[in-house]
């Protein structure tokens, strides 16, 4: 079928790539109604759009010829939003036109512009680039577009979201009016339609979307999760589907860093993509995903634009997208070119309404459910182990010799158990996740029942924020007898009931329903086990555990410790004795106060006249040195007078001293006088003049 609709060199290239039939978007652009016209195409990302417009512009580029002439000025210009998408388009068009001797040149950011200049000067048939770099070459007259016959805007909506509107308009205004313009976009918002009306002529509109087109290859699932279980839900979702490559989307860079660290600690081979990475770091991360050295990629919306990963079968929305277009762009990374994919949306209770509206606006019929549980994942691991490719490989003589040696020393069950442990060791452990339905019902219906079944305050409470006691971490109240145990880890080593619960189940070989209250103290943790599972728990504890170094031992006398932040009861005091605050007269009458202990606010001269005051309590003008007998001389040789200090000649008028309107030099002259001549105000006002009582 392809040989009838395309030129022979392109049909040969398609046959080598096993293109037995064209995709819906490829068939639509090659229809008779679309031949030679401007196209406005809406199709899902990964539906074969690159090959579609490569086939659509072949008639303008080749005509009736089977090969291109010598390369000169470019005939076609392809504009892509990101460097990765531009390089991907370059590779696709290179193999599509390889038998037509086409020369395809890329001009993208992050590459050497001088090398691109040399390649453009040598001639090209098709130029692929990003908006910023293409505009730079156009302004510097390095790109000759005089012979241009076709312009393709790939992922036009993404270019608008990234702020390339002015660059797109500059490119369209600079290119010849006789060109053919093809605009491809995953969605068609009003801005794209307005752009098409302004720069296209009688455009033929093609829409390939909805359940019959765009979303047919993607299985959408919405998972209800409890608040705070996002990280655990991502871990279990990755373990449940076991996709060769998975993409996890977050809304912020900080969320990307946090989730990358969490998955790395769980044992996943993970890389991150965010706007803060350099181009070199971004290239290495994508190469690790393509080579298989990394399995999971955590990225933001902008950083994941235009990337095409092989074997990407799973997309997880750790944060709910902001609009339906972003939802389609994220999910479009999987289910590409006929492959099946899964798009999982994690929905906490507070965002459920928003998720429903988002799915409704996007026209997506998602399957709602709960996150995968640890038991389901372990069951799948067992099935996958039995179908592992390791058992299908041919057995060598060396393998047989080693197997016989093992059978001579160990039993078949021991060897099989060791093989199972080795298989599980390379897999990240699944997380125990709270069912959001049970969490909600417990919060509404069983809250009063749990409140009645609690023990008195101070006996079964764990540490809360700011030292306040909080509700114990008991999942349920034991209806029968129980046995208490102690673990050698506490809050000082960041112990939490969330991860202690699966550890206890694994060490003791019991189910989580057999575990009651978990009390985390400073250095130890006490928990109760139901009586029916206590013997089994004790028997399994005797086995050594190499995964952790936590010692668990029974408490025959019941719980003995206190929670980490439990407040101690107040010390009992004798009600007959009065309160003591450190003051000896607190409980005595005022007249019985000792005379040598006086409050600070009582002055010794309170209630006395000035004449009755003792000499050492007079003010400064009444002190004995304020008057000197006549005839005595001071240090400078001037005789003292017997006038009071207030009546002494000051040497300058007080009004002049405080006159702020006088020049600065006059004030300085007065301030320079000696203390005995009466000038008491310091220069520049550095020292505050003391006020005396008259």
DRENFI-844329 format. One record per residue (C-alpha): residue in three letters; x, y, z. Coordinates in steps of 0.001 Angstrom, whole numbers, padded with zeros to 6 digits, always signed. Layout:
REM DRENFI-844329
ALAXYZ/...
This chain:
REM DRENFI-844329
UNK+000000+000000+000000/UNK+002824+002388+000693/UNK+004326+001920-002774/UNK+001110+003214-004310/UNK+000912+006384-002231/UNK+004564+007425-001991/UNK+007623+007667-004214/UNK+009715+004495-004721/UNK+012705+005571-002529/UNK+010396+006367+000392/UNK+008430+003141-000112/UNK+011667+001174+000011/UNK+012680+002824+003288/UNK+009258+002113+004803/UNK+009415-001531+003739/UNK+012766-001985+005477/UNK+011238-000634+008690/UNK+008335-003142+008458/UNK+005686-000505+007739/UNK+003019-002876+006493/UNK+000266-000277+006899/UNK+000056+003430+007584/UNK-001280+004910+010795/UNK-004517+006963+010740/UNK-002689+010299+010739/UNK-000370+009171+007931/UNK-003303+008027+005856/UNK-005140+011315+006454/UNK-002287+013581+005289/UNK-001908+011513+002080/UNK-005590+011725+001181/UNK-006611+013437-002050/UNK-008356+016282-000193/UNK-005109+017162+001621/UNK-002793+017017-001389/UNK-000928+020291-001945/UNK-002856+022230+000744/UNK-001858+023742+004055/UNK-002623+021316+006862/UNK-003758+021830+010460/UNK-003358+018403+012073/UNK-004329+017381+015599/UNK-003021+013973+016636/UNK-001686+012329+019761/UNK+002030+012527+020480/UNK+003729+009398+019172/UNK+001092+008528+016572/UNK+003579+008680+013678/UNK+003383+012394+012909/UNK+007041+012667+011889/UNK+006663+010082+009141/UNK+003287+011630+008271/UNK+004607+015083+007357/UNK+007738+013494+005892/UNK+005490+011708+003403/UNK+003211+014728+002955/UNK+005991+017110+001795/UNK+007688+014553-000443/UNK+005695+015703-003472/UNK+006929+019314-003089/UNK+010519+018270-002432/UNK+011029+015511-005017/UNK+008284+016061-007542/UNK+008492+013316-010181/UNK+012177+012628-009510/UNK+013398+009770-007406/UNK+016509+011519-006084/UNK+017449+014979-004963/UNK+019778+017163-006937/UNK+022930+018566-005427/UNK+022215+020257-002113/UNK+022020+024045-002146/UNK+019435+026226-000417/UNK+017101+024142+001767/UNK+013730+023081+000380/UNK+011988+022242+003701/UNK+012209+023689+007211/UNK+011076+021648+010228/UNK+010649+023514+013538/UNK+010497+021519+016805/UNK+010160+022846+020397/UNK+013050+021012+022096/UNK+016505+019781+021225/UNK+015606+016141+021845/UNK+012555+016283+019580/UNK+014514+018075+016844/UNK+017243+015423+016905/UNK+014599+012697+016869/UNK+012978+014273+013792/UNK+016423+014513+012184/UNK+016944+010763+012643/UNK+013460+009888+011352/UNK+013769+011969+008183/UNK+017320+010729+007594/UNK+016230+007087+007258/UNK+012993+008009+005445/UNK+014882+009922+002689/UNK+018052+007861+002724/UNK+017433+006318-000721/UNK+016576+009740-002157/UNK+020074+011036-001300/UNK+018652+013749+000937/UNK+020967+015887+003057/UNK+019336+016667+006439/UNK+020962+019280+008701/UNK+020029+020005+012324/UNK+020310+023418+014017/UNK+019536+023134+017725/UNK+020539+024855+020935/UNK+023403+023450+022921/UNK+025409+022553+019798/UNK+028300+024382+018116/UNK+026789+027137+015904/UNK+029964+027381+013784/UNK+029694+023731+012774/UNK+026053+024312+011853/UNK+027093+027335+009802/UNK+029560+025237+007837/UNK+026957+022549+007173/UNK+024428+025126+005985/UNK+027013+026694+003721/UNK+027734+023258+002206/UNK+024043+022927+001272/UNK+021038+021053+002634/UNK+017721+019740+001392/UNK+015936+019643+004776/UNK+016767+021735+007856/UNK+015491+020697+011284/UNK+015932+022979+014300/UNK+014595+024689+017365/UNK+012984+028154+017127/UNK+015733+030075+018939/UNK+018658+028670+016946/UNK+016835+028983+013595/UNK+015999+032639+014294/UNK+019642+033255+015173/UNK+020819+031810+011841/UNK+018183+033805+009966/UNK+019171+037107+011565/UNK+022850+036448+010797/UNK+022010+035532+007157/UNK+023463+032048+007580/UNK+020255+030300+006502/UNK+019056+030875+002929/UNK+015283+030355+002711/UNK+014735+031776-000746/UNK+014011+028330-002260/UNK+011873+027076+000632/UNK+008839+025032-000458/UNK+007464+023674+002833/UNK+007472+024704+006512/UNK+006420+022283+009250/UNK+005673+023346+012828/UNK+005854+020183+014942/UNK+004259+020282+018430/UNK+003103+023860+017922/UNK+001190+023945+021212/UNK+004340+023027+023128/UNK+006277+025816+021422/UNK+003641+028295+022535/UNK+003757+026956+026082/UNK+007549+027338+026115/UNK+007328+030988+025001/UNK+008385+030660+021345/UNK+005438+032578+019863/UNK+007540+035528+018673/UNK+010144+033215+017145/UNK+007462+031213+015342/UNK+005894+034372+013932/UNK+009310+035656+012847/UNK+010047+032415+010988/UNK+006643+032369+009252/UNK+006903+036042+008267/UNK+010424+035609+006865/UNK+009749+032538+004728/UNK+008316+032930+001176/UNK+004570+033327+000753/UNK+004465+030489-001791/UNK+005475+027942+000809/UNK+003249+025131+002057/UNK+002640+025311+005806/UNK+001899+022201+007868/UNK+001024+022723+011526/UNK+000992+019625+013768/UNK-000185+019734+017368/UNK-001421+017282+019994/UNK-004190+019725+020952/UNK-005828+022651+019164/UNK-006394+025507+021611/UNK-007670+028878+020439/UNK-004179+030307+020130/UNK-003160+027598+017651/UNK-006310+028124+015585/UNK-005696+031891+015496/UNK-002096+031308+014413/UNK-003249+028986+011634/UNK-005787+031514+010328/UNK-003126+034235+010183/UNK-000289+032319+008501/UNK-002068+029545+006564/UNK-004179+029754+003430/UNK-007303+027617+003142/UNK-005911+025065+005600/UNK-007295+021532+005607/UNK-008067+020471+009144/UNK-007374+016893+010271/UNK-008241+015607+013740/UNK-007198+012169+014924/UNK-008132+011861+018571/UNK-010641+010545+021111/UNK-011096+006952+022167/UNK-010902+005695+018601/UNK-007595+007368+017865/UNK-005465+009184+020360/UNK-006280+007216+023534/UNK-006877+003770+022074/UNK-003389+002500+022898/UNK-003248+003941+026439/UNK-004894+002350+029455/UNK-005803+005156+031871/UNK-006107+004334+035557/UNK-006921+006605+038494/UNK-005723+005308+041860/UNK-007122+006638+045116/UNK-004414+007006+047748/UNK-004373+008101+051367/UNK-002780+011459+052231/UNK+000983+011156+052488/UNK+001182+007842+050584/UNK+002348+009274+047252/UNK+005897+007909+047489/UNK+004739+004443+048566/UNK+002093+004375+045826/UNK+004740+005208+043200/UNK+006962+002389+044501/UNK+004168-000192+044411/UNK+002940+000959+040982/UNK+006419+000567+039515/UNK+006750-002871+041104/UNK+003281-003978+039998/UNK+003670-003204+036280/UNK+007442-003888+035978/UNK+007804-001827+032802/UNK+011246-001801+031110/UNK+011069+002018+031172/UNK+008794+004245+033241/UNK+008278+007996+033432/UNK+007100+009677+036657/UNK+005864+013274+036416/UNK+006032+015900+039169/UNK+004998+019557+039098/UNK+008091+021116+040731/UNK+011847+020616+040739/UNK+011857+020064+044496/UNK+009333+017242+044106/UNK+011547+015704+041399/UNK+014596+015743+043683/UNK+012635+014281+046604/UNK+011091+011461+044576/UNK+014390+010622+042893/UNK+016079+010260+046293/UNK+013186+008130+047592/UNK+013242+005730+044647/UNK+017024+005502+044723/UNK+016916+004502+048403/UNK+014351+001804+047581/UNK+016742+000239+045060/UNK+015428+001576+041727/UNK+017816+002655+038969/UNK+016464+006178+038491/UNK+017475+009429+036779/UNK+015941+012895+036999/UNK+015137+015519+034370/UNK+014450+019103+035402/UNK+015128+022593+034130/UNK+018148+023072+036386/UNK+020195+020375+034617/UNK+022810+021292+032062/UNK+022568+019999+028536/UNK+025388+017534+029169/UNK+023677+016121+032288/UNK+020396+015872+030409/UNK+022055+013992+027554/UNK+023695+011494+029919/UNK+020389+010878+031722/UNK+018510+010164+028496/UNK+021311+007947+027234/UNK+021166+005911+030449/UNK+017456+005337+029849/UNK+018006+004294+026234/UNK+020854+001949+027151/UNK+018861+000273+029908/UNK+021207+001373+032693/UNK+018310+003324+034222/UNK+014733+002144+034396/UNK+012812+005080+035903/UNK+012883+008752+034910/UNK+011430+011406+037233/UNK+010787+014659+035359/UNK+008800+017878+035203/UNK+006455+018741+032346/UNK+008831+021131+030603/UNK+011894+018910+030979/UNK+010098+015893+029461/UNK+008932+017716+026336/UNK+009973+015978+023161/UNK+011730+012960+024665/UNK+011140+009590+023015/UNK+012186+006614+025130/UNK+012170+003042+023843/UNK+010026+000465+025645/UNK+008265+003182+027676/UNK+005125+001366+028781/UNK+004253+003200+032002/UNK+003589+006860+032886/UNK+002813+007823+036501/UNK+001368+011213+037435/UNK+002682+011668+040982/UNK+001217+015197+040899/UNK-002075+015904+039155/UNK-001590+017878+035895/UNK-002738+021476+035699/UNK-004916+021137+032578/UNK-006118+018478+030086/UNK-003472+019423+027504/UNK-000683+018681+029965/UNK-002393+015384+030766/UNK-002326+014392+027101/UNK+001278+015469+026622/UNK+002391+013458+029644/UNK+000464+010347+028690/UNK+001557+010668+025055/UNK+005067+009586+026037/UNK+003718+006004+026122/UNK+001519+004067+023724/UNK+003491+005316+020719/UNK+003355+003923+017181/UNK+000958+001088+017966/UNK+002501+000087+021300/UNK+000334-000338+024375/UNK+000912+001802+027443/UNK-000482+002550+030897/UNK-001053+006006+032369/UNK-001616+006027+036157/UNK-002989+009070+037969/UNK-002458+009154+041758/UNK-005390+010950+043382/UNK-005417+011913+047087/UNK-008821+012600+048682/UNK-008435+016386+048525/UNK-007813+016315+044734/UNK-010457+013788+043703/UNK-012920+016360+042372/UNK-010227+018086+040362/UNK-009073+014782+038886/UNK-012614+013918+037805/UNK-013027+017285+036066/UNK-009622+016919+034404/UNK-010422+013477+033019/UNK-013824+014665+031839/UNK-012377+017651+029970/UNK-009724+015456+028362/UNK-012354+012936+027221/UNK-010684+010101+029123/UNK-012609+007218+030654/UNK-010235+006099+033400/UNK-010584+003006+035564/UNK-010693+003915+039255/UNK-009112+001635+041827/UNK-006842+001314+044848/UNK-003033+001125+044882/UNK-001393-002291+044479/UNK-000793-004029+047789/UNK+002376-005823+048853/UNK+000701-009256+048765/UNK-000368-008760+045147/UNK+003149-007733+044150/UNK+004733-010748+045863/UNK+002316-013049+044054/UNK+003263-011458+040723/UNK+006943-011814+041588/UNK+006446-015529+042026/UNK+004755-015827+038636/UNK+007426-013735+036940/UNK+010177-015820+038495/UNK+008723-019013+037045/UNK+008604-017364+033597/UNK+012041-015776+033833/UNK+014238-016049+030747/UNK+016965-017576+032911/UNK+015158-020925+032848/UNK+014864-020830+029054/UNK+018597-020484+028425/UNK+020610-023475+027303/UNK+022417-025325+030092/UNK+026186-025629+029670/UNK+028382-028484+031014/UNK+029815-026121+033615/UNK+026322-025353+034839/UNK+025560-029053+035166/UNK+028735-029709+037140/UNK+027930-026897+039545/UNK+024353-028110+039914/UNK+025492-031640+040747/UNK+027953-030296+043311/UNK+025187-028267+044958/UNK+022832-031248+045043/UNK+025537-033327+046701/UNK+025887-030792+049528/UNK+022366-029338+049820/UNK+018847-030530+049331/UNK+016762-029413+046391/UNK+014512-027328+048672/UNK+017478-025439+050141/UNK+018834-024674+046666/UNK+015416-023511+045460/UNK+014994-021307+048558/UNK+018410-019757+047991/UNK+017476-019070+044367/UNK+014258-017401+045501/UNK+016169-015206+047946/UNK+018609-014172+045225/UNK+015729-013306+042924/UNK+013987-011181+045567/UNK+017231-009470+046573/UNK+017508-007692+043231/UNK+013936-006386+043456/UNK+012896-003350+045550/UNK+010679-004304+048465/UNK+006996-003349+048091/UNK+005390-000991+050600/UNK+002390-001580+052855/UNK-000161+001030+051807/UNK-003249+002072+053730/UNK-006473+001509+051829/UNK-007978+004999+051342/UNK-011488+003579+051753/UNK-010624+002042+055118/UNK-008796+005200+056135/UNK-011849+007333+055416/UNK-014283+004987+057149/UNK-012057+004807+060194/UNK-011939+008568+060349/UNK-015712+008960+060256/UNK-017318+005875+061782/UNK-014765+004255+064062/UNK-013321+007413+065553/UNK-015637+007372+068549/UNK-015171+003623+069024/UNK-011404+003996+069080/UNK-011663+006886+071513/UNK-013633+004708+073937/UNK-011190+001807+073623/UNK-008088+003833+074405/UNK-006239+003303+077635/UNK-005850+006180+080111/UNK-003564+009030+079307/UNK+000100+008444+080033/UNK+000038+004673+079444/UNK-000186+004149+075665/UNK+000696+007294+073771/UNK+003548+007984+071406/UNK+005577+011092+070795/UNK+003756+013933+069084/UNK+004873+017277+067652/UNK+006456+019764+070025/UNK+006570+017208+072787/UNK+002800+016742+072946/UNK+001441+013210+073256/UNK-000445+011910+070270/UNK-002753+009075+069429/UNK-001072+005638+069624/UNK-000244+003882+066392/UNK-002555+000967+067137/UNK-004266-000241+064010/UNK-006934-002037+065980/UNK-007673-003078+069536/UNK-006860-006682+070377/UNK-010072-008533+071176/UNK-008173-011431+072739/UNK-004996-011889+074731/UNK-001770-010429+073456/UNK+001960-010727+074101/UNK+004279-007725+074200/UNK+007691-007568+072520/UNK+010498-005044+072458/UNK+012673-003971+069474/UNK+016087-002377+069937/UNK+015326+000771+067934/UNK+013579+003988+068873/UNK+012834+007540+067852/UNK+016494+008548+068188/UNK+017172+006395+065117/UNK+014116+007767+063263/UNK+011937+004744+063979/UNK+008366+005040+062675/UNK+005450+002667+062900/UNK+004971+002978+059122/UNK+008128+001025+058299/UNK+008323-000948+061554/UNK+005054-002712+060705/UNK+006319-004484+057524/UNK+009625-005269+059256/UNK+007805-006997+062117/UNK+005655-008959+059671/UNK+008724-010065+057724/UNK+010796-011025+060761/UNK+008005-012906+062487/UNK+006282-014384+059448/UNK+002881-013090+060557/UNK+000168-010947+059020/UNK-000351-007284+059846/UNK-003738-008087+061378/UNK-001928-009924+064216/UNK-000100-006737+065289/UNK-001719-004360+067719/UNK-000315-001252+069367/UNK+003149-000023+068412/UNK+004761+002325+070925/UNK+007935+004126+069844/UNK+010159+005224+072737/UNK+013491+007052+072684/UNK+015742+004010+072280/UNK+013317+001068+072018/UNK+009936+000182+070541/UNK+007292-001944+072223/UNK+004517-003694+070287/UNK+001908-006313+070987/UNK+001211-009507+069052/UNK-002001-011481+069272/UNK-001826-014600+071444/UNK-002674-016938+068563/UNK+000367-015747+066551/UNK+002800-015260+069451/UNK+004300-018775+069316/UNK+004847-018567+065583/UNK+006378-015128+065976/UNK+008819-016303+068654/UNK+009811-019315+066564/UNK+010615-017215+063518/UNK+012612-014724+065588/UNK+015255-017362+066215/UNK+016254-017198+062569/UNK+019052-014707+061853/UNK+018125-011648+059790/UNK+020854-010095+057652/UNK+018750-007246+056312/UNK+018724-005280+059559/UNK+020450-005311+062900/UNK+017349-004907+065075/UNK+017063-007206+068075/UNK+013553-008297+069138/UNK+012814-009947+072468/UNK+009613-010760+074387/UNK+008373-008812+077420/UNK+006740-011336+079760/UNK+005582-008643+082186/UNK+003860-006506+079568/UNK+004734-002966+078466/UNK+007272-001325+080737/UNK+008556+001772+078956/UNK+006985+005139+078374/UNK+006488+006898+075058/UNK+009261+009122+073773/UNK+007610+012473+074476/UNK+005219+011516+077282/UNK+004910+014215+079912/UNK+005865+013153+083412/UNK+003149+013602+086051/UNK+003530+016657+088213/UNK+005341+016175+091504/UNK+002976+015776+094417/UNK+003184+018539+096997/UNK+001807+018858+100468/UNK-001477+020741+100344/UNK-001021+021840+103957/UNK+002167+023763+103256/UNK+001863+027176+101641/UNK+003378+027759+098201/UNK+006980+028918+098229/UNK+008228+031263+095540/UNK+011646+032026+097047/UNK+010528+035146+098992/UNK+010533+034803+102823/UNK+007683+037248+103290/UNK+005324+035670+100704/UNK+002926+034224+103293/UNK+003508+036741+106084/UNK+001680+040002+106900/UNK+003272+043218+105689/UNK+004183+044286+109244/UNK+006080+041050+109831/UNK+008476+041613+106969/UNK+012112+041851+108023/UNK+013353+045426+107948/UNK+016540+044543+106162/UNK+014635+043230+103133/UNK+012917+045998+101231/UNK+011418+046041+097757/UNK+013431+047843+095154/UNK+010729+050425+094485/UNK+010807+051799+098084/UNK+013355+054654+098451/UNK+014893+055520+101841/UNK+013848+059172+101583/UNK+010253+058453+100616/UNK+007898+060832+102521/UNK+010668+063132+103826/UNK+011198+066798+103031/UNK+014434+068040+101487/UNK+015679+069520+104762/UNK+015124+066266+106630/UNK+017116+064200+104217/UNK+020523+062949+105355/UNK+023568+064592+103791/UNK+024474+061587+101690/UNK+020996+061559+100114/UNK+020835+065192+098995/UNK+020800+066195+095381/UNK+023925+067370+093651/UNK+023510+071093+094431/UNK+023243+070349+098217/UNK+026398+068274+098447/UNK+029299+069643+100557/UNK+031529+070377+097591/UNK+028960+072696+096025/UNK+030235+075582+098252/UNK+033788+076463+099112/UNK+034974+079010+101714/UNK+036031+082383+100216/UNK+039696+082874+099645/UNK+040524+079391+098441/UNK+041697+079016+094910/UNK+040987+076396+092303/UNK+043527+074541+090196/UNK+043704+077337+087619/UNK+044352+079935+090297/UNK+040976+081625+090265/UNK+039340+082261+093665/UNK+036172+080480+094602/UNK+033088+082455+095444/UNK+030457+081536+097949/UNK+027593+081839+095544/UNK+025432+078830+094816/UNK+026192+077001+091627/UNK+022937+078083+090091/UNK+023885+081767+090565/UNK+027416+081520+089226/UNK+028260+083389+086070/UNK+028154+080885+083284/UNK+030443+082701+080884/UNK+027762+082722+078174/UNK+024035+083146+078131/UNK+021824+080041+078448/UNK+019589+081286+075705/UNK+022555+081555+073380/UNK+023667+078056+074362/UNK+020399+076451+073206/UNK+019818+078666+070228/UNK+019897+076187+067319/UNK+019791+078930+064715/UNK+023304+080163+065510/UNK+026126+079192+063143/UNK+028066+076019+063800/UNK+031329+077846+064428/UNK+029722+079912+067178/UNK+028511+076789+068932/UNK+031916+075234+068577/UNK+033516+078284+070151/UNK+031260+078050+073164/UNK+031779+074327+073443/UNK+035539+074802+073395/UNK+035500+076823+076646/UNK+036776+075176+079787/UNK+034518+073675+082390/UNK+035405+076370+084955/UNK+034364+079148+082560/UNK+030846+077725+082407/UNK+030680+075992+078956/UNK+029187+072586+079702/UNK+027714+071564+076327/UNK+030077+069222+074385/UNK+030837+069685+070713/UNK+028624+067980+068074/UNK+026186+066864+070772/UNK+027997+063580+071422/UNK+027543+063764+075186/UNK+024100+064325+076579/UNK+023846+067117+079162/UNK+022661+065897+082549/UNK+019631+067532+084046/UNK+019851+068570+087702/UNK+017084+069097+090114/UNK+016674+072766+091134/
